[in-house]
Amino acid sequence: MISDYRINVSNKAGVLQAVITDPISLTYTRTVNAPGILVMEIRGDHPILSNLEENWLIEIYRRPKGYSWRKEFTGYYQDIDWVQQDIAPRASLMANGIMVMLSWRVSGYTANMADRTAFTNKPAETIAKTLVSYNAGANATVANDRETDGVIAGLSVEADSGKGKSTDWFCAWQNLLETLQKLAEDGGGDFDIVRTGATTYEFKWYDGQQGTDKSSDVIFALERGNMANPTFKERNSLRVTSAIVGGQGEEDDREIEVVKSSDWSASSNYEAFVAATDVTTQAGLISRGETRLSEGLKIYEFGFEVLQTPSTQYGIHYDLGDLVGAINPFTAQNSKMKVTGVGVSLEESGNETVKVELRKV
């Protein structure tokens, strides 16, 4: 698969400073509910290097032959490595995806503060957008009882539609990105930050998944030539069927909730203890237990190498967050899988490699 690349570099004011069309090499990853990362190598005498500053924006545009340009990656430049290669020096630039801004904040309110660090029976989308608004958005102020001002300039939050699973959620002092990732896993949705202007960004929630359900149209199978090296494993060694959740209190007065999975039985009783001293409701304790059980399910690992073919090409027929189909050659089962990660590499030779990560849903 051959593609053209264009790299836009903008300063902190969002003003375009350079367009790079001849990188020596580049590698970037895109991941659902995570920032992603870019490593790009350019010649050491490139004029942009004399002005480049921390948190300048780097945007990668990709155009498969015969198709239109589309933006693949937006990130903040942060690190540089210099290498002397043969005679001429080279500069290797690293950028984190703009979602990294969520990792710069914590849930900065005291424990058990209603609708700030303690949410009772609220939709996952509502919880996520409240957390971002009051910890990184315009409402992240001491005037709103946050311990310190945390407003990230230019970050807004999409209007709330109240989607996702309703749950009890407790997150005092947790890293904002990490608690959002756990919430998305539990709450049935994905999230992202998109650039909306020169210096403006919006936090978005996607009910179900970030992409589209294409599982009836995009199918991977050995006989279709878009699957290689399939594997299938069954795992019981990390299985948990009973979660004993310990809430607040001490000794006999400690709140305890036992949550069992649907496949629990007297002969399949595999226990785990979950400390949840920050949780104040029974529903919250049950939710923590269910989360632990979801991490200890009987695992059926079906994996394979995704091959790029004319009828199933990344960026054309499927994208990050989409649902696709995959036929397990060992069981003949057609499974629905989610595109959870994409890694793209452009080598110095001009060869392009695309690696796709899938997870059964």
C-alpha positions as CSV (number, residue, x, y, z in Angstrom):
1,M,0.0,0.0,0.0
2,I,1.5,3.4,-1.1
3,S,0.4,6.7,0.4
4,D,1.5,10.4,0.3
5,Y,2.2,12.3,3.5
6,R,2.0,15.9,4.5
7,I,3.0,17.2,7.9
8,N,1.7,20.6,9.1
9,V,3.6,22.3,11.9
10,S,1.9,25.1,13.7
11,N,3.0,27.3,16.7
12,K,1.1,27.7,20.0
13,A,-1.2,30.3,18.4
14,G,-2.2,27.8,15.7
15,V,-0.4,29.6,12.9
16,L,1.1,27.3,10.3
17,Q,4.9,27.5,10.4
18,A,5.9,24.7,8.0
19,V,4.6,22.0,5.7
20,I,6.9,19.0,5.5
21,T,6.4,16.6,2.6
22,D,9.8,14.8,2.7
23,P,10.3,13.3,6.2
24,I,13.1,10.7,6.3
25,S,10.7,8.4,8.2
26,L,7.7,8.5,10.5
27,T,5.8,6.2,12.7
28,Y,2.5,7.1,14.5
29,T,0.0,5.2,16.5
30,R,-3.7,5.9,17.0
31,T,-5.5,4.2,19.9
32,V,-9.1,4.3,21.1
33,N,-9.4,6.4,24.3
34,A,-5.7,7.1,24.4
35,P,-3.4,9.9,23.1
36,G,-1.3,8.0,20.6
37,I,2.2,9.0,19.7
38,L,4.3,10.2,16.7
39,V,8.0,9.8,16.0
40,M,9.2,11.6,12.9
41,E,12.7,11.9,11.6
42,I,13.7,14.9,9.4
43,R,17.0,16.2,8.2
44,G,19.1,18.1,10.8
45,D,19.3,21.3,8.8
46,H,15.5,21.7,8.3
47,P,14.6,25.4,8.9
48,I,11.7,24.6,11.2
49,L,14.2,23.2,13.8
50,S,15.6,26.7,14.7
51,N,12.1,27.9,15.8
52,L,10.4,24.7,17.1
53,E,9.0,25.0,20.7
54,E,7.4,22.7,23.2
55,N,3.7,22.0,22.5
56,W,3.7,23.2,18.9
57,L,1.1,21.3,17.0
58,I,2.1,18.6,14.5
59,E,-0.6,17.2,12.2
60,I,-0.2,14.2,9.9
61,Y,-2.2,14.1,6.7
62,R,-2.2,10.8,4.7
63,R,-3.5,10.2,1.2
64,P,-3.6,6.7,-0.2
65,K,-3.1,6.6,-4.0
66,G,-6.3,7.6,-5.7
67,Y,-8.0,9.0,-2.6
68,S,-8.3,12.3,-0.9
69,W,-6.2,13.7,1.9
70,R,-7.4,13.1,5.5
71,K,-6.0,14.1,8.9
72,E,-4.6,11.1,10.7
73,F,-2.9,12.5,13.8
74,T,-2.8,15.8,15.8
75,G,-0.2,16.0,18.6
76,Y,1.9,18.3,20.7
77,Y,5.6,18.3,20.0
78,Q,7.6,17.6,23.2
79,D,10.9,15.7,22.6
80,I,13.8,15.7,20.2
81,D,16.7,13.4,19.6
82,W,19.7,14.4,17.5
83,V,21.6,11.6,15.6
84,Q,24.6,11.9,13.4
85,Q,23.9,9.6,10.4
86,D,26.7,9.2,7.9
87,I,27.7,12.8,7.3
88,A,24.5,14.8,7.9
89,P,22.7,15.0,11.2
90,R,19.1,14.1,11.7
91,A,16.5,15.2,14.1
92,S,13.9,12.7,15.6
93,L,10.8,14.6,16.8
94,M,8.3,13.0,19.2
95,A,4.7,14.3,19.7
96,N,1.9,13.0,22.0
97,G,-1.7,13.1,20.7
98,I,-3.7,16.0,21.9
99,M,-5.7,13.8,24.2
100,V,-2.6,13.9,26.4
101,M,-3.9,17.1,27.9
102,L,-6.4,15.1,29.9
103,S,-3.4,13.4,31.6
104,W,-2.3,16.8,32.8
105,R,-5.2,17.0,35.3
106,V,-6.5,15.0,38.2
107,S,-10.0,14.8,39.7
108,G,-9.2,17.8,41.8
109,Y,-12.1,17.9,44.4
110,T,-12.4,16.4,47.8
111,A,-13.7,12.8,48.2
112,N,-17.4,12.2,48.0
113,M,-18.3,15.6,46.6
114,A,-21.6,15.1,44.8
115,D,-21.3,15.3,41.0
116,R,-17.6,16.2,41.2
117,T,-15.9,13.1,42.7
118,A,-19.0,11.0,43.6
119,F,-21.7,10.3,41.0
120,T,-24.8,8.3,41.8
121,N,-26.8,6.6,39.1
122,K,-25.6,8.9,36.3
123,P,-25.0,8.0,32.6
124,A,-21.4,7.5,31.7
125,E,-21.4,10.3,29.2
126,T,-22.7,12.7,31.8
127,I,-20.0,11.7,34.2
128,A,-17.3,11.9,31.6
129,K,-18.3,15.4,30.4
130,T,-18.7,16.7,34.0
131,L,-15.3,15.5,34.9
132,V,-13.7,17.2,31.9
133,S,-15.6,20.4,32.3
134,Y,-14.8,20.8,36.0
135,N,-11.2,19.6,35.9
136,A,-9.9,20.8,32.5
137,G,-12.6,22.9,30.9
138,A,-14.0,26.3,31.7
139,N,-15.5,25.2,35.0
140,A,-12.2,24.0,36.4
141,T,-11.8,26.8,38.9
142,V,-11.2,27.4,42.6
143,A,-14.5,29.4,42.5
144,N,-16.2,26.1,41.7
145,D,-14.5,24.4,44.7
146,R,-11.6,22.8,42.8
147,E,-8.5,22.7,44.9
148,T,-6.6,24.7,42.2
149,D,-7.5,26.3,38.9
150,G,-7.1,23.7,36.1
151,V,-8.6,25.4,33.0
152,I,-6.9,24.4,29.8
153,A,-7.3,27.3,27.4
154,G,-9.4,26.6,24.4
155,L,-10.9,23.3,25.6
156,S,-14.6,23.0,25.5
157,V,-17.0,20.1,26.1
158,E,-19.6,18.8,23.7
159,A,-23.2,19.1,24.9
160,D,-24.3,16.2,27.0
161,S,-26.8,13.7,25.6
162,G,-26.9,11.5,28.7
163,K,-25.8,8.3,26.8
164,G,-24.0,5.3,28.2
165,K,-24.6,2.9,31.1
166,S,-25.9,4.6,34.3
167,T,-23.5,3.9,37.2
168,D,-22.2,5.0,40.5
169,W,-18.7,6.5,40.0
170,F,-16.1,7.6,42.6
171,C,-12.8,9.1,41.5
172,A,-11.3,11.6,44.0
173,W,-7.7,12.5,43.1
174,Q,-7.5,10.0,40.3
175,N,-5.7,11.0,37.1
176,L,-8.4,12.5,34.7
177,L,-7.4,10.5,31.7
178,E,-7.1,7.2,33.6
179,T,-10.5,7.5,35.3
180,L,-12.1,8.4,31.9
181,Q,-10.5,5.3,30.3
182,K,-11.9,3.1,33.1
183,L,-15.3,4.8,32.8
184,A,-15.5,4.3,29.1
185,E,-14.7,0.6,29.5
186,D,-17.5,0.3,32.1
187,G,-20.0,2.7,30.6
188,G,-20.3,1.5,27.0
189,G,-18.7,4.3,25.0
190,D,-15.5,6.0,23.7
191,F,-14.2,9.5,23.9
192,D,-11.8,11.8,22.1
193,I,-10.5,15.3,21.8
194,V,-10.7,17.0,18.4
195,R,-9.2,20.2,17.2
196,T,-12.0,22.6,16.2
197,G,-10.0,25.8,15.4
198,A,-6.5,27.3,15.6
199,T,-6.4,27.1,19.4
200,T,-9.7,25.4,20.3
201,Y,-10.5,21.8,21.1
202,E,-13.6,19.8,22.0
203,F,-14.1,16.8,24.2
204,K,-16.5,14.4,22.6
205,W,-18.3,11.2,23.7
206,Y,-19.3,8.4,21.3
207,D,-22.1,6.1,22.5
208,G,-21.2,2.5,21.8
209,Q,-17.9,3.1,19.9
210,Q,-16.0,5.9,18.3
211,G,-16.5,4.4,14.8
212,T,-19.2,2.7,12.8
213,D,-20.5,-0.9,12.9
214,K,-19.1,-2.3,9.6
215,S,-19.0,-5.9,10.7
216,S,-21.4,-7.0,7.9
217,D,-19.3,-5.3,5.2
218,V,-15.7,-5.5,6.3
219,I,-14.8,-9.1,7.1
220,F,-11.4,-10.6,7.7
221,A,-10.9,-14.3,6.8
222,L,-8.1,-16.5,5.5
223,E,-10.0,-17.2,2.3
224,R,-10.3,-13.5,1.6
225,G,-6.6,-12.9,1.7
226,N,-6.7,-10.2,4.4
227,M,-5.8,-12.4,7.3
228,A,-2.5,-14.0,8.2
229,N,-1.1,-16.1,11.0
230,P,-4.3,-16.6,13.0
231,T,-4.1,-17.9,16.6
232,F,-6.7,-19.0,19.1
233,K,-6.2,-19.6,22.8
234,E,-8.4,-20.4,25.7
235,R,-7.4,-19.0,29.1
236,N,-8.7,-19.9,32.5
237,S,-5.7,-19.1,34.7
238,L,-6.6,-15.5,35.5
239,R,-10.3,-16.2,35.8
240,V,-12.3,-14.4,38.6
241,T,-15.9,-15.4,39.3
242,S,-16.5,-13.8,42.7
243,A,-15.4,-10.3,43.7
244,I,-15.5,-9.5,47.4
245,V,-15.6,-5.7,47.5
246,G,-14.6,-3.8,50.7
247,G,-16.0,-0.4,51.2
248,Q,-15.8,2.1,54.1
249,G,-15.5,1.2,57.7
250,E,-13.3,-1.1,59.8
251,E,-13.4,-4.7,60.9
252,D,-17.0,-5.9,61.5
253,D,-18.4,-2.5,60.5
254,R,-16.8,-2.5,57.1
255,E,-19.2,-2.4,54.2
256,I,-18.8,-5.6,52.1
257,E,-20.5,-6.5,48.9
258,V,-20.0,-9.9,47.1
259,V,-20.5,-9.8,43.4
260,K,-20.6,-13.0,41.4
261,S,-20.3,-13.5,37.6
262,S,-22.9,-15.2,35.5
263,D,-20.7,-18.3,35.2
264,W,-20.0,-18.7,38.9
265,S,-20.7,-22.1,40.5
266,A,-19.6,-23.9,43.5
267,S,-17.0,-25.7,41.4
268,S,-16.0,-22.6,39.6
269,N,-15.5,-20.2,42.5
270,Y,-12.4,-18.1,41.9
271,E,-12.3,-15.1,44.4
272,A,-10.7,-11.7,44.3
273,F,-10.8,-8.9,46.9
274,V,-11.4,-5.3,45.7
275,A,-10.5,-2.4,48.0
276,A,-13.0,0.4,47.4
277,T,-12.8,2.7,50.5
278,D,-13.7,5.7,48.4
279,V,-17.1,4.3,47.5
280,T,-20.1,5.2,49.6
281,T,-23.1,3.5,47.9
282,Q,-24.0,-0.2,47.5
283,A,-24.4,0.4,43.7
284,G,-20.9,1.8,43.6
285,L,-19.5,-1.2,45.4
286,I,-21.3,-3.5,43.0
287,S,-20.0,-1.5,40.0
288,R,-16.4,-2.0,41.3
289,G,-17.0,-5.7,41.7
290,E,-18.4,-6.0,38.1
291,T,-15.4,-4.1,36.8
292,R,-13.1,-6.6,38.5
293,L,-15.1,-9.5,37.2
294,S,-14.9,-8.1,33.7
295,E,-11.1,-8.2,34.0
296,G,-11.1,-11.8,35.1
297,L,-13.4,-13.4,32.5
298,K,-12.6,-16.7,30.9
299,I,-10.6,-15.5,27.9
300,Y,-10.9,-16.6,24.3
301,E,-8.0,-15.0,22.5
302,F,-8.4,-14.9,18.8
303,G,-5.8,-12.9,17.0
304,F,-4.3,-12.5,13.5
305,E,-2.2,-10.2,11.4
306,V,-4.4,-7.8,9.4
307,L,-3.3,-7.6,5.7
308,Q,-4.1,-4.6,3.5
309,T,-6.0,-5.6,0.4
310,P,-7.8,-3.6,-2.3
311,S,-11.2,-4.3,-0.7
312,T,-10.1,-3.9,2.9
313,Q,-7.8,-0.9,3.3
314,Y,-7.2,1.1,6.5
315,G,-8.4,4.7,6.1
316,I,-10.7,3.7,3.2
317,H,-12.8,0.8,4.1
318,Y,-12.4,0.9,7.9
319,D,-11.0,3.3,10.5
320,L,-10.1,3.5,14.2
321,G,-13.0,2.6,16.4
322,D,-15.0,0.8,13.7
323,L,-16.5,-2.6,14.3
324,V,-15.5,-5.3,11.7
325,G,-16.1,-9.0,11.3
326,A,-13.5,-11.7,11.6
327,I,-13.9,-15.4,10.8
328,N,-12.1,-17.7,13.2
329,P,-10.7,-20.5,11.0
330,F,-10.4,-22.9,14.0
331,T,-14.1,-22.6,15.0
332,A,-15.7,-21.1,11.8
333,Q,-17.3,-18.5,14.1
334,N,-17.7,-15.0,12.7
335,S,-16.8,-12.6,15.6
336,K,-17.5,-8.9,15.8
337,M,-14.2,-7.1,16.6
338,K,-13.3,-3.5,17.3
339,V,-10.4,-1.6,15.7
340,T,-8.7,-0.4,18.9
341,G,-5.4,0.6,17.5
342,V,-3.6,1.5,14.3
343,G,0.2,1.9,13.8
344,V,1.5,3.3,10.6
345,S,5.2,3.5,9.6
346,L,6.8,5.2,6.6
347,E,10.3,3.9,6.2
348,E,13.3,5.7,4.7
349,S,13.0,3.4,1.7
350,G,9.5,4.7,1.1
351,N,7.8,1.4,2.2
352,E,4.6,1.9,4.2
353,T,3.5,-0.6,6.9
354,V,0.1,-0.6,8.6
355,K,-0.5,-2.6,11.7
356,V,-4.0,-2.9,13.1
357,E,-5.1,-4.0,16.6
358,L,-8.5,-5.7,17.0
359,R,-10.4,-6.7,20.1
360,K,-13.4,-9.0,20.3
361,V,-16.6,-7.2,21.5
